[in-house]
Amino acid sequence: MLDCLDALGLSLESGGSCLLPSWTNGTWELVPRPKGKKIIGSKWVFKVKTNADGSVERYKGRLVAKGYNQRPGFDYLEIFAPTVRMPTIQVVLAMAAIEDL
């Protein structure tokens, strides 16, 4: 794991510790770049989660891709974004009301 952090230019203190859970759970793996393809950039986003009284609960960090550099048809072929439309919610609520749920 530490070799991969070195390859990414990270240390455990600079955000690499956020990679450890994802790496050990097998969420992602480091692979070589395919020939003729460019690498999409990424950046770290850090957030401090606080309790209701304002005390720090935990620190969170995530690695996000800079997707605005991608081109449809070249860098990706399909998009998956789970969303729900208002008529769907209305139908489910109406069915629940009819069935007295």
Helices and strands as residue ranges (DSSP letters): H 2-8, G 16-18, H 19-24, E 42-50, E 56-65, G 67-69, H 86-98
